């Protein structure tokens, strides 16, 4: 089954007069989650459980054939993790253009921030 989509939230522009709502989406612990990559996305993860949980982000070979998954990165109980800005090369699946992220439990929640170009 296909991974559950995460909808990126656009970071407000310079001189914005209001903020935007930061909405987290529960992880799909069975099918995983994904978001369309433009190269301007930053991943946030929140663990809402009283036990630790893990997050994995799957890489894809870049032009030099390199990969480097983020594998089972532990988020402590009630903790947050901020991940890098994901460039398309090395992270987006060449067939779908999506970055795939999985969590060990549905108590992990994700938010994807898209920064302006």
Biopython code that builds the backbone (N, CA, C, O; Angstrom):
import numpy as np
from Bio.PDB.StructureBuilder import StructureBuilder

atoms = [
    (1, "UNK", "N", (0.843, -1.179, 0.000)),
    (1, "UNK", "CA", (0.000, 0.000, 0.000)),
    (1, "UNK", "C", (0.888, 1.242, 0.000)),
    (1, "UNK", "O", (2.013, 1.214, 0.499)),
    (2, "UNK", "N", (0.377, 2.312, -0.556)),
    (2, "UNK", "CA", (1.149, 3.556, -0.671)),
    (2, "UNK", "C", (1.305, 4.242, 0.680)),
    (2, "UNK", "O", (0.454, 4.130, 1.562)),
    (3, "UNK", "N", (2.410, 4.952, 0.812)),
    (3, "UNK", "CA", (2.668, 5.721, 2.030)),
    (3, "UNK", "C", (1.646, 6.849, 2.143)),
    (3, "UNK", "O", (1.190, 7.386, 1.133)),
    (4, "UNK", "N", (1.294, 7.201, 3.360)),
    (4, "UNK", "CA", (0.352, 8.287, 3.621)),
    (4, "UNK", "C", (1.058, 9.627, 3.411)),
    (4, "UNK", "O", (2.152, 9.861, 3.924)),
    (5, "UNK", "N", (0.403, 10.495, 2.647)),
    (5, "UNK", "CA", (1.013, 11.780, 2.288)),
    (5, "UNK", "C", (1.057, 12.743, 3.463)),
    (5, "UNK", "O", (0.127, 12.825, 4.265)),
    (6, "UNK", "N", (2.155, 13.462, 3.540)),
    (6, "UNK", "CA", (2.299, 14.585, 4.463)),
    (6, "UNK", "C", (2.270, 15.856, 3.618)),
    (6, "UNK", "O", (2.989, 15.955, 2.623)),
    (7, "UNK", "N", (1.458, 16.812, 4.001)),
    (7, "UNK", "CA", (1.336, 18.057, 3.254)),
    (7, "UNK", "C", (2.263, 19.111, 3.853)),
    (7, "UNK", "O", (2.104, 19.487, 5.015)),
    (8, "UNK", "N", (3.229, 19.590, 3.071)),
    (8, "UNK", "CA", (4.132, 20.611, 3.602)),
    (8, "UNK", "C", (3.400, 21.913, 3.949)),
    (8, "UNK", "O", (2.410, 22.282, 3.318)),
    (9, "UNK", "N", (3.911, 22.578, 4.954)),
    (9, "UNK", "CA", (3.381, 23.869, 5.408)),
    (9, "UNK", "C", (4.369, 24.933, 4.957)),
    (9, "UNK", "O", (5.551, 24.871, 5.295)),
    (10, "UNK", "N", (3.891, 25.906, 4.197)),
    (10, "UNK", "CA", (4.771, 26.973, 3.730)),
    (10, "UNK", "C", (5.153, 27.881, 4.884)),
    (10, "UNK", "O", (4.292, 28.372, 5.614)),
    (11, "UNK", "N", (6.450, 28.100, 5.044)),
    (11, "UNK", "CA", (6.952, 29.028, 6.058)),
    (11, "UNK", "C", (6.549, 30.437, 5.620)),
    (11, "UNK", "O", (6.679, 30.769, 4.442)),
    (12, "UNK", "N", (6.067, 31.265, 6.537)),
    (12, "UNK", "CA", (5.649, 32.621, 6.153)),
    (12, "UNK", "C", (6.773, 33.400, 5.475)),
    (12, "UNK", "O", (7.954, 33.222, 5.774)),
    (13, "UNK", "N", (6.367, 34.257, 4.563)),
    (13, "UNK", "CA", (7.317, 35.094, 3.834)),
    (13, "UNK", "C", (7.895, 36.170, 4.744)),
    (13, "UNK", "O", (7.375, 36.432, 5.829)),
    (14, "UNK", "N", (8.968, 36.781, 4.288)),
    (14, "UNK", "CA", (9.532, 37.917, 5.018)),
    (14, "UNK", "C", (8.456, 38.976, 5.214)),
    (14, "UNK", "O", (7.636, 39.211, 4.326)),
    (15, "UNK", "N", (8.463, 39.594, 6.348)),
    (15, "UNK", "CA", (7.545, 40.682, 6.693)),
    (15, "UNK", "C", (6.082, 40.233, 6.768)),
    (15, "UNK", "O", (5.176, 41.057, 6.638)),
    (16, "UNK", "N", (5.848, 38.941, 6.976)),
    (16, "UNK", "CA", (4.469, 38.459, 7.144)),
    (16, "UNK", "C", (3.871, 39.105, 8.383)),
    (16, "UNK", "O", (4.569, 39.319, 9.374)),
    (17, "UNK", "N", (2.607, 39.410, 8.331)),
    (17, "UNK", "CA", (1.947, 40.063, 9.462)),
    (17, "UNK", "C", (1.205, 39.071, 10.344)),
    (17, "UNK", "O", (0.559, 39.466, 11.316)),
    (18, "UNK", "N", (1.292, 37.782, 10.012)),
    (18, "UNK", "CA", (0.656, 36.746, 10.838)),
    (18, "UNK", "C", (1.409, 35.442, 10.660)),
    (18, "UNK", "O", (2.057, 35.216, 9.639)),
    (19, "UNK", "N", (1.315, 34.602, 11.651)),
    (19, "UNK", "CA", (1.928, 33.285, 11.568)),
    (19, "UNK", "C", (1.003, 32.302, 10.872)),
    (19, "UNK", "O", (-0.118, 32.646, 10.497)),
    (20, "UNK", "N", (1.476, 31.087, 10.704)),
    (20, "UNK", "CA", (0.660, 30.012, 10.146)),
    (20, "UNK", "C", (0.524, 28.917, 11.188)),
    (20, "UNK", "O", (1.380, 28.761, 12.058)),
    (21, "UNK", "N", (-0.539, 28.176, 11.093)),
    (21, "UNK", "CA", (-0.774, 27.079, 12.021)),
    (21, "UNK", "C", (0.171, 25.930, 11.703)),
    (21, "UNK", "O", (0.266, 25.498, 10.554)),
    (22, "UNK", "N", (0.863, 25.440, 12.710)),
    (22, "UNK", "CA", (1.748, 24.295, 12.562)),
    (22, "UNK", "C", (0.942, 23.050, 12.913)),
    (22, "UNK", "O", (0.638, 22.799, 14.079)),
    (23, "UNK", "N", (0.602, 22.280, 11.892)),
    (23, "UNK", "CA", (-0.227, 21.096, 12.071)),
    (23, "UNK", "C", (0.630, 19.845, 11.939)),
    (23, "UNK", "O", (1.342, 19.669, 10.950)),
    (24, "UNK", "N", (0.556, 18.983, 12.936)),
    (24, "UNK", "CA", (1.256, 17.715, 12.896)),
    (24, "UNK", "C", (0.288, 16.620, 12.456)),
    (24, "UNK", "O", (-0.898, 16.660, 12.781)),
    (25, "UNK", "N", (0.808, 15.641, 11.711)),
    (25, "UNK", "CA", (0.027, 14.511, 11.226)),
    (25, "UNK", "C", (0.571, 13.237, 11.856)),
    (25, "UNK", "O", (1.784, 13.031, 11.896)),
    (26, "UNK", "N", (-0.320, 12.383, 12.349)),
    (26, "UNK", "CA", (0.109, 11.124, 12.964)),
    (26, "UNK", "C", (0.817, 10.247, 11.941)),
    (26, "UNK", "O", (0.398, 10.151, 10.787)),
    (27, "UNK", "N", (1.882, 9.619, 12.377)),
    (27, "UNK", "CA", (2.628, 8.701, 11.516)),
    (27, "UNK", "C", (1.760, 7.505, 11.157)),
    (27, "UNK", "O", (0.966, 7.032, 11.972)),
    (28, "UNK", "N", (1.916, 7.027, 9.947)),
    (28, "UNK", "CA", (1.297, 5.783, 9.517)),
    (28, "UNK", "C", (2.346, 4.706, 9.771)),
    (28, "UNK", "O", (3.225, 4.477, 8.941)),
    (29, "UNK", "N", (2.248, 4.047, 10.923)),
    (29, "UNK", "CA", (3.270, 3.082, 11.339)),
    (29, "UNK", "C", (3.261, 1.811, 10.489)),
    (29, "UNK", "O", (4.202, 1.019, 10.554)),
    (30, "UNK", "N", (2.206, 1.608, 9.690)),
    (30, "UNK", "CA", (2.122, 0.425, 8.837)),
    (30, "UNK", "C", (2.664, 0.708, 7.438)),
    (30, "UNK", "O", (3.496, -0.045, 6.932)),
    (31, "UNK", "N", (2.197, 1.787, 6.810)),
    (31, "UNK", "CA", (2.541, 2.084, 5.416)),
    (31, "UNK", "C", (3.615, 3.150, 5.255)),
    (31, "UNK", "O", (4.128, 3.345, 4.153)),
    (32, "UNK", "N", (3.964, 3.843, 6.333)),
    (32, "UNK", "CA", (4.922, 4.934, 6.249)),
    (32, "UNK", "C", (4.258, 6.210, 5.753)),
    (32, "UNK", "O", (3.058, 6.235, 5.479)),
    (33, "UNK", "N", (5.048, 7.259, 5.642)),
    (33, "UNK", "CA", (4.572, 8.555, 5.174)),
    (33, "UNK", "C", (5.525, 9.061, 4.107)),
    (33, "UNK", "O", (6.651, 8.580, 3.983)),
    (34, "UNK", "N", (5.060, 10.038, 3.335)),
    (34, "UNK", "CA", (5.921, 10.626, 2.315)),
    (34, "UNK", "C", (5.494, 12.055, 2.037)),
    (34, "UNK", "O", (4.372, 12.458, 2.343)),
    (35, "UNK", "N", (6.414, 12.815, 1.449)),
    (35, "UNK", "CA", (6.079, 14.158, 0.993)),
    (35, "UNK", "C", (6.812, 14.424, -0.311)),
    (35, "UNK", "O", (7.902, 13.902, -0.546)),
    (36, "UNK", "N", (6.199, 15.241, -1.151)),
    (36, "UNK", "CA", (6.808, 15.592, -2.425)),
    (36, "UNK", "C", (7.986, 16.523, -2.153)),
    (36, "UNK", "O", (7.870, 17.507, -1.423)),
    (37, "UNK", "N", (9.113, 16.188, -2.754)),
    (37, "UNK", "CA", (10.344, 16.933, -2.510)),
    (37, "UNK", "C", (10.557, 18.021, -3.553)),
    (37, "UNK", "O", (10.483, 17.775, -4.757)),
    (38, "UNK", "N", (10.818, 19.216, -3.071)),
    (38, "UNK", "CA", (11.258, 20.306, -3.938)),
    (38, "UNK", "C", (12.712, 20.661, -3.602)),
    (38, "UNK", "O", (13.362, 21.424, -4.317)),
    (39, "UNK", "N", (13.207, 20.089, -2.496)),
    (39, "UNK", "CA", (14.543, 20.418, -2.007)),
    (39, "UNK", "C", (14.510, 21.495, -0.938)),
    (39, "UNK", "O", (15.556, 21.923, -0.450)),
    (40, "UNK", "N", (13.293, 21.943, -0.567)),
    (40, "UNK", "CA", (13.165, 23.024, 0.415)),
    (40, "UNK", "C", (12.404, 22.575, 1.658)),
    (40, "UNK", "O", (11.894, 23.415, 2.400)),
    (41, "UNK", "N", (12.317, 21.275, 1.899)),
    (41, "UNK", "CA", (11.529, 20.761, 3.015)),
    (41, "UNK", "C", (12.394, 20.408, 4.215)),
    (41, "UNK", "O", (13.499, 19.881, 4.085)),
    (42, "UNK", "N", (11.855, 20.715, 5.379)),
    (42, "UNK", "CA", (12.466, 20.376, 6.663)),
    (42, "UNK", "C", (11.452, 19.533, 7.416)),
    (42, "UNK", "O", (10.271, 19.876, 7.456)),
    (43, "UNK", "N", (11.894, 18.442, 8.008)),
    (43, "UNK", "CA", (11.008, 17.527, 8.724)),
    (43, "UNK", "C", (11.106, 17.744, 10.233)),
    (43, "UNK", "O", (12.197, 17.827, 10.797)),
    (44, "UNK", "N", (9.949, 17.832, 10.865)),
    (44, "UNK", "CA", (9.850, 17.872, 12.328)),
    (44, "UNK", "C", (9.122, 16.610, 12.772)),
    (44, "UNK", "O", (8.177, 16.171, 12.116)),
    (45, "UNK", "N", (9.557, 16.031, 13.877)),
    (45, "UNK", "CA", (8.871, 14.861, 14.426)),
    (45, "UNK", "C", (8.644, 15.082, 15.920)),
    (45, "UNK", "O", (9.508, 15.596, 16.630)),
    (46, "UNK", "N", (7.478, 14.687, 16.368)),
    (46, "UNK", "CA", (7.103, 14.804, 17.779)),
    (46, "UNK", "C", (6.676, 13.431, 18.261)),
    (46, "UNK", "O", (5.872, 12.762, 17.611)),
    (47, "UNK", "N", (7.208, 13.009, 19.393)),
    (47, "UNK", "CA", (6.788, 11.752, 20.015)),
    (47, "UNK", "C", (5.832, 12.105, 21.149)),
    (47, "UNK", "O", (6.232, 12.728, 22.132)),
    (48, "UNK", "N", (4.586, 11.713, 21.014)),
    (48, "UNK", "CA", (3.583, 12.057, 22.018)),
    (48, "UNK", "C", (3.405, 10.972, 23.071)),
    (48, "UNK", "O", (2.534, 11.083, 23.934)),
    (49, "UNK", "N", (4.213, 9.935, 23.010)),
    (49, "UNK", "CA", (4.071, 8.811, 23.933)),
    (49, "UNK", "C", (4.998, 8.963, 25.135)),
    (49, "UNK", "O", (5.919, 9.779, 25.128)),
    (50, "UNK", "N", (4.737, 8.164, 26.164)),
    (50, "UNK", "CA", (5.567, 8.158, 27.369)),
    (50, "UNK", "C", (6.792, 7.246, 27.210)),
    (50, "UNK", "O", (7.628, 7.160, 28.109)),
    (51, "UNK", "N", (6.889, 6.566, 26.058)),
    (51, "UNK", "CA", (8.051, 5.729, 25.744)),
    (51, "UNK", "C", (8.746, 6.303, 24.514)),
    (51, "UNK", "O", (8.138, 7.050, 23.747)),
    (52, "UNK", "N", (9.999, 5.961, 24.328)),
    (52, "UNK", "CA", (10.713, 6.447, 23.146)),
    (52, "UNK", "C", (10.157, 5.801, 21.879)),
    (52, "UNK", "O", (9.502, 4.760, 21.932)),
    (53, "UNK", "N", (10.427, 6.429, 20.753)),
    (53, "UNK", "CA", (10.012, 5.924, 19.444)),
    (53, "UNK", "C", (11.145, 6.225, 18.469)),
    (53, "UNK", "O", (12.078, 6.955, 18.804)),
    (54, "UNK", "N", (11.066, 5.663, 17.262)),
    (54, "UNK", "CA", (12.118, 5.897, 16.281)),
    (54, "UNK", "C", (11.548, 6.404, 14.960)),
    (54, "UNK", "O", (10.384, 6.177, 14.632)),
    (55, "UNK", "N", (12.404, 7.094, 14.216)),
    (55, "UNK", "CA", (12.071, 7.609, 12.888)),
    (55, "UNK", "C", (13.180, 7.190, 11.937)),
    (55, "UNK", "O", (14.362, 7.227, 12.282)),
    (56, "UNK", "N", (12.781, 6.789, 10.731)),
    (56, "UNK", "CA", (13.720, 6.442, 9.667)),
    (56, "UNK", "C", (13.348, 7.240, 8.425)),
    (56, "UNK", "O", (12.175, 7.311, 8.056)),
    (57, "UNK", "N", (14.339, 7.838, 7.781)),
    (57, "UNK", "CA", (14.143, 8.522, 6.505)),
    (57, "UNK", "C", (14.996, 7.777, 5.488)),
    (57, "UNK", "O", (16.204, 7.624, 5.667)),
    (58, "UNK", "N", (14.356, 7.318, 4.421)),
    (58, "UNK", "CA", (15.029, 6.497, 3.426)),
    (58, "UNK", "C", (15.701, 7.363, 2.367)),
    (58, "UNK", "O", (15.068, 8.234, 1.771)),
    (59, "UNK", "N", (16.976, 7.116, 2.142)),
    (59, "UNK", "CA", (17.709, 7.847, 1.109)),
    (59, "UNK", "C", (17.678, 7.070, -0.203)),
    (59, "UNK", "O", (17.280, 5.906, -0.252)),
    (60, "UNK", "N", (18.109, 7.748, -1.264)),
    (60, "UNK", "CA", (18.250, 7.129, -2.584)),
    (60, "UNK", "C", (19.603, 7.570, -3.125)),
    (60, "UNK", "O", (20.095, 8.646, -2.786)),
    (61, "UNK", "N", (20.187, 6.750, -3.952)),
    (61, "UNK", "CA", (21.518, 7.059, -4.471)),
    (61, "UNK", "C", (21.534, 8.410, -5.186)),
    (61, "UNK", "O", (20.672, 8.701, -6.015)),
    (62, "UNK", "N", (22.537, 9.231, -4.844)),
    (62, "UNK", "CA", (22.714, 10.513, -5.536)),
    (62, "UNK", "C", (23.530, 10.270, -6.803)),
    (62, "UNK", "O", (23.781, 9.120, -7.165)),
    (63, "UNK", "N", (23.941, 11.332, -7.473)),
    (63, "UNK", "CA", (24.675, 11.209, -8.736)),
    (63, "UNK", "C", (25.979, 10.423, -8.589)),
    (63, "UNK", "O", (26.455, 9.816, -9.549)),
    (64, "UNK", "N", (26.547, 10.438, -7.394)),
    (64, "UNK", "CA", (27.793, 9.700, -7.146)),
    (64, "UNK", "C", (27.536, 8.303, -6.581)),
    (64, "UNK", "O", (28.476, 7.588, -6.233)),
    (65, "UNK", "N", (26.248, 7.914, -6.490)),
    (65, "UNK", "CA", (25.911, 6.583, -5.991)),
    (65, "UNK", "C", (25.881, 6.464, -4.485)),
    (65, "UNK", "O", (25.778, 5.356, -3.958)),
    (66, "UNK", "N", (25.968, 7.589, -3.773)),
    (66, "UNK", "CA", (25.997, 7.560, -2.310)),
    (66, "UNK", "C", (24.585, 7.508, -1.728)),
    (66, "UNK", "O", (23.651, 8.094, -2.275)),
    (67, "UNK", "N", (24.450, 6.802, -0.618)),
    (67, "UNK", "CA", (23.215, 6.795, 0.160)),
    (67, "UNK", "C", (23.572, 7.050, 1.620)),
    (67, "UNK", "O", (24.736, 6.946, 2.009)),
    (68, "UNK", "N", (22.577, 7.379, 2.418)),
    (68, "UNK", "CA", (22.838, 7.627, 3.833)),
    (68, "UNK", "C", (21.545, 7.765, 4.603)),
    (68, "UNK", "O", (21.196, 8.851, 5.065)),
    (69, "UNK", "N", (20.834, 6.654, 4.741)),
    (69, "UNK", "CA", (19.564, 6.669, 5.475)),
    (69, "UNK", "C", (19.733, 7.251, 6.876)),
    (69, "UNK", "O", (20.787, 7.117, 7.497)),
    (70, "UNK", "N", (18.695, 7.884, 7.350)),
    (70, "UNK", "CA", (18.584, 8.208, 8.776)),
    (70, "UNK", "C", (17.840, 7.008, 9.338)),
    (70, "UNK", "O", (16.649, 6.836, 9.079)),
    (71, "UNK", "N", (18.535, 6.180, 10.104)),
    (71, "UNK", "CA", (17.994, 4.884, 10.493)),
    (71, "UNK", "C", (17.650, 4.817, 11.970)),
    (71, "UNK", "O", (18.512, 4.998, 12.830)),
    (72, "UNK", "N", (16.383, 4.556, 12.254)),
    (72, "UNK", "CA", (15.904, 4.341, 13.620)),
    (72, "UNK", "C", (16.430, 5.392, 14.588)),
    (72, "UNK", "O", (16.948, 5.061, 15.654)),
    (73, "UNK", "N", (16.294, 6.652, 14.214)),
    (73, "UNK", "CA", (16.716, 7.757, 15.068)),
    (73, "UNK", "C", (15.736, 7.857, 16.244)),
    (73, "UNK", "O", (14.532, 8.007, 16.039)),
    (74, "UNK", "N", (16.241, 7.776, 17.447)),
    (74, "UNK", "CA", (15.393, 7.731, 18.634)),
    (74, "UNK", "C", (14.903, 9.113, 19.046)),
    (74, "UNK", "O", (15.670, 10.071, 19.136)),
    (75, "UNK", "N", (13.595, 9.179, 19.294)),
    (75, "UNK", "CA", (12.983, 10.378, 19.861)),
    (75, "UNK", "C", (12.558, 10.001, 21.276)),
    (75, "UNK", "O", (11.773, 9.068, 21.446)),
    (76, "UNK", "N", (13.048, 10.690, 22.282)),
    (76, "UNK", "CA", (12.681, 10.329, 23.651)),
    (76, "UNK", "C", (11.195, 10.572, 23.928)),
    (76, "UNK", "O", (10.509, 11.248, 23.161)),
    (77, "UNK", "N", (10.725, 10.022, 25.007)),
    (77, "UNK", "CA", (9.328, 10.218, 25.426)),
    (77, "UNK", "C", (9.009, 11.708, 25.445)),
    (77, "UNK", "O", (9.769, 12.509, 25.990)),
    (78, "UNK", "N", (7.896, 12.066, 24.853)),
    (78, "UNK", "CA", (7.411, 13.458, 24.796)),
    (78, "UNK", "C", (8.412, 14.415, 24.147)),
    (78, "UNK", "O", (8.373, 15.620, 24.395)),
    (79, "UNK", "N", (9.304, 13.879, 23.321)),
    (79, "UNK", "CA", (10.340, 14.703, 22.718)),
    (79, "UNK", "C", (10.058, 15.099, 21.280)),
    (79, "UNK", "O", (9.102, 14.635, 20.659)),
    (80, "UNK", "N", (10.906, 15.959, 20.776)),
    (80, "UNK", "CA", (10.847, 16.442, 19.397)),
    (80, "UNK", "C", (12.176, 16.158, 18.723)),
    (80, "UNK", "O", (13.203, 16.035, 19.392)),
    (81, "UNK", "N", (12.162, 16.053, 17.388)),
    (81, "UNK", "CA", (13.382, 15.970, 16.584)),
    (81, "UNK", "C", (13.190, 16.892, 15.392)),
    (81, "UNK", "O", (12.129, 16.918, 14.769)),
    (82, "UNK", "N", (14.234, 17.643, 15.087)),
    (82, "UNK", "CA", (14.259, 18.509, 13.922)),
    (82, "UNK", "C", (15.272, 17.925, 12.957)),
    (82, "UNK", "O", (16.435, 17.722, 13.307)),
    (83, "UNK", "N", (14.820, 17.654, 11.733)),
    (83, "UNK", "CA", (15.707, 17.078, 10.731)),
    (83, "UNK", "C", (16.087, 18.132, 9.707)),
    (83, "UNK", "O", (15.492, 19.208, 9.645)),
    (84, "UNK", "N", (17.059, 17.812, 8.932)),
    (84, "UNK", "CA", (17.641, 18.704, 7.942)),
    (84, "UNK", "C", (16.664, 19.134, 6.858)),
    (84, "UNK", "O", (15.548, 18.625, 6.755)),
    (85, "UNK", "N", (17.114, 20.076, 6.064)),
    (85, "UNK", "CA", (16.433, 20.391, 4.817)),
    (85, "UNK", "C", (16.862, 19.289, 3.852)),
    (85, "UNK", "O", (18.055, 19.026, 3.700)),
    (86, "UNK", "N", (15.899, 18.646, 3.202)),
    (86, "UNK", "CA", (16.193, 17.486, 2.360)),
    (86, "UNK", "C", (16.339, 17.875, 0.896)),
    (86, "UNK", "O", (15.343, 18.190, 0.245)),
    (87, "UNK", "N", (17.566, 17.859, 0.359)),
    (87, "UNK", "CA", (17.719, 18.111, -1.069)),
    (87, "UNK", "C", (17.103, 16.961, -1.869)),
    (87, "UNK", "O", (17.034, 15.833, -1.382)),
    (88, "UNK", "N", (16.666, 17.242, -3.069)),
    (88, "UNK", "CA", (16.063, 16.191, -3.891)),
    (88, "UNK", "C", (17.072, 15.088, -4.179)),
    (88, "UNK", "O", (16.756, 13.904, -4.066)),
    (89, "UNK", "N", (18.290, 15.482, -4.551)),
    (89, "UNK", "CA", (19.318, 14.505, -4.864)),
    (89, "UNK", "C", (19.715, 13.763, -3.592)),
    (89, "UNK", "O", (20.138, 14.372, -2.609)),
    (90, "UNK", "N", (19.573, 12.457, -3.625)),
    (90, "UNK", "CA", (19.941, 11.637, -2.470)),
    (90, "UNK", "C", (18.782, 11.316, -1.547)),
    (90, "UNK", "O", (18.888, 10.412, -0.719)),
    (91, "UNK", "N", (17.664, 12.046, -1.672)),
    (91, "UNK", "CA", (16.547, 11.788, -0.766)),
    (91, "UNK", "C", (15.239, 11.473, -1.485)),
    (91, "UNK", "O", (14.487, 10.605, -1.043)),
    (92, "UNK", "N", (14.960, 12.165, -2.583)),
    (92, "UNK", "CA", (13.706, 11.916, -3.292)),
    (92, "UNK", "C", (13.808, 10.637, -4.127)),
    (92, "UNK", "O", (14.805, 10.406, -4.812)),
    (93, "UNK", "N", (12.777, 9.825, -4.058)),
    (93, "UNK", "CA", (12.702, 8.630, -4.888)),
    (93, "UNK", "C", (12.639, 9.090, -6.353)),
    (93, "UNK", "O", (11.754, 9.871, -6.705)),
    (94, "UNK", "N", (13.543, 8.631, -7.202)),
    (94, "UNK", "CA", (13.554, 9.093, -8.593)),
    (94, "UNK", "C", (12.245, 8.810, -9.341)),
    (94, "UNK", "O", (11.882, 9.551, -10.255)),
    (95, "UNK", "N", (11.543, 7.753, -8.960)),
    (95, "UNK", "CA", (10.301, 7.384, -9.653)),
    (95, "UNK", "C", (9.112, 8.229, -9.220)),
    (95, "UNK", "O", (8.223, 8.504, -10.025)),
    (96, "UNK", "N", (9.088, 8.644, -7.951)),
    (96, "UNK", "CA", (7.902, 9.346, -7.435)),
    (96, "UNK", "C", (8.160, 10.798, -7.071)),
    (96, "UNK", "O", (7.223, 11.593, -6.987)),
    (97, "UNK", "N", (9.426, 11.154, -6.854)),
    (97, "UNK", "CA", (9.753, 12.504, -6.412)),
    (97, "UNK", "C", (9.442, 12.742, -4.950)),
    (97, "UNK", "O", (9.386, 13.887, -4.503)),
    (98, "UNK", "N", (9.237, 11.662, -4.197)),
    (98, "UNK", "CA", (8.855, 11.785, -2.784)),
    (98, "UNK", "C", (9.954, 11.312, -1.849)),
    (98, "UNK", "O", (10.728, 10.410, -2.171)),
    (99, "UNK", "N", (10.004, 11.941, -0.685)),
    (99, "UNK", "CA", (10.859, 11.493, 0.411)),
    (99, "UNK", "C", (9.989, 10.605, 1.297)),
    (99, "UNK", "O", (8.866, 10.972, 1.645)),
    (100, "UNK", "N", (10.511, 9.440, 1.658)),
    (100, "UNK", "CA", (9.756, 8.488, 2.469)),
    (100, "UNK", "C", (10.303, 8.476, 3.890)),
    (100, "UNK", "O", (11.510, 8.382, 4.112)),
    (101, "UNK", "N", (9.374, 8.574, 4.851)),
    (101, "UNK", "CA", (9.729, 8.585, 6.266)),
    (101, "UNK", "C", (8.829, 7.586, 6.998)),
    (101, "UNK", "O", (7.633, 7.497, 6.719)),
    (102, "UNK", "N", (9.410, 6.844, 7.926)),
    (102, "UNK", "CA", (8.624, 5.883, 8.704)),
    (102, "UNK", "C", (8.888, 6.100, 10.190)),
    (102, "UNK", "O", (9.931, 6.616, 10.592)),
    (103, "UNK", "N", (7.919, 5.694, 10.980)),
    (103, "UNK", "CA", (8.028, 5.794, 12.435)),
    (103, "UNK", "C", (7.660, 4.453, 13.043)),
    (103, "UNK", "O", (6.927, 3.663, 12.449)),
    (104, "UNK", "N", (8.181, 4.211, 14.234)),
    (104, "UNK", "CA", (7.921, 2.938, 14.900)),
    (104, "UNK", "C", (6.534, 2.871, 15.532)),
    (104, "UNK", "O", (6.077, 1.793, 15.911)),
    (105, "UNK", "N", (5.864, 4.016, 15.648)),
    (105, "UNK", "CA", (4.545, 4.036, 16.286)),
    (105, "UNK", "C", (3.720, 5.210, 15.767)),
    (105, "UNK", "O", (4.266, 6.226, 15.337)),
    (106, "UNK", "N", (2.411, 5.058, 15.813)),
    (106, "UNK", "CA", (1.502, 6.133, 15.389)),
    (106, "UNK", "C", (1.490, 7.297, 16.373)),
    (106, "UNK", "O", (0.894, 8.338, 16.098)),
    (107, "UNK", "N", (2.144, 7.124, 17.514)),
    (107, "UNK", "CA", (2.235, 8.219, 18.488)),
    (107, "UNK", "C", (3.265, 9.269, 18.058)),
    (107, "UNK", "O", (3.374, 10.329, 18.674)),
    (108, "UNK", "N", (4.019, 8.963, 16.997)),
    (108, "UNK", "CA", (4.913, 9.961, 16.408)),
    (108, "UNK", "C", (4.082, 10.802, 15.455)),
    (108, "UNK", "O", (3.261, 10.277, 14.703)),
    (109, "UNK", "N", (4.298, 12.101, 15.491)),
    (109, "UNK", "CA", (3.587, 13.016, 14.605)),
    (109, "UNK", "C", (4.615, 13.798, 13.803)),
    (109, "UNK", "O", (5.674, 14.169, 14.309)),
    (110, "UNK", "N", (4.277, 14.041, 12.536)),
    (110, "UNK", "CA", (5.180, 14.735, 11.631)),
    (110, "UNK", "C", (4.609, 16.066, 11.177)),
    (110, "UNK", "O", (3.396, 16.231, 11.050)),
    (111, "UNK", "N", (5.501, 17.009, 10.937)),
    (111, "UNK", "CA", (5.172, 18.251, 10.245)),
    (111, "UNK", "C", (6.312, 18.503, 9.259)),
    (111, "UNK", "O", (7.484, 18.324, 9.589)),
    (112, "UNK", "N", (5.953, 18.916, 8.056)),
    (112, "UNK", "CA", (6.942, 19.220, 7.033)),
    (112, "UNK", "C", (6.840, 20.713, 6.736)),
    (112, "UNK", "O", (5.781, 21.210, 6.351)),
    (113, "UNK", "N", (7.933, 21.409, 6.918)),
    (113, "UNK", "CA", (7.984, 22.850, 6.647)),
    (113, "UNK", "C", (8.654, 23.054, 5.293)),
    (113, "UNK", "O", (9.696, 22.461, 5.013)),
    (114, "UNK", "N", (8.056, 23.891, 4.459)),
    (114, "UNK", "CA", (8.666, 24.212, 3.168)),
    (114, "UNK", "C", (9.121, 25.665, 3.227)),
    (114, "UNK", "O", (8.307, 26.583, 3.337)),
    (115, "UNK", "N", (10.440, 25.857, 3.152)),
    (115, "UNK", "CA", (11.004, 27.198, 3.194)),
    (115, "UNK", "C", (10.921, 27.823, 1.800)),
    (115, "UNK", "O", (10.869, 27.126, 0.787)),
    (116, "UNK", "N", (10.910, 29.136, 1.781)),
    (116, "UNK", "CA", (10.811, 29.810, 0.490)),
    (116, "UNK", "C", (12.112, 29.665, -0.276)),
    (116, "UNK", "O", (13.170, 29.453, 0.317)),
    (117, "UNK", "N", (12.033, 29.780, -1.597)),
    (117, "UNK", "CA", (13.260, 29.660, -2.407)),
    (117, "UNK", "C", (14.217, 30.814, -2.167)),
    (117, "UNK", "O", (15.290, 30.861, -2.769)),
]
sb = StructureBuilder()
sb.init_structure("model")
sb.init_model(0)
sb.init_chain("A")
sb.init_seg("    ")
for serial, (resi, resn, name, xyz) in enumerate(atoms, 1):
    if name == "N":
        sb.init_residue(resn, " ", resi, " ")
    sb.init_atom(name, np.array(xyz, "f"), 0.0, 1.0, " ", f" {name:<3s}", serial, name[0])
structure = sb.get_structure()
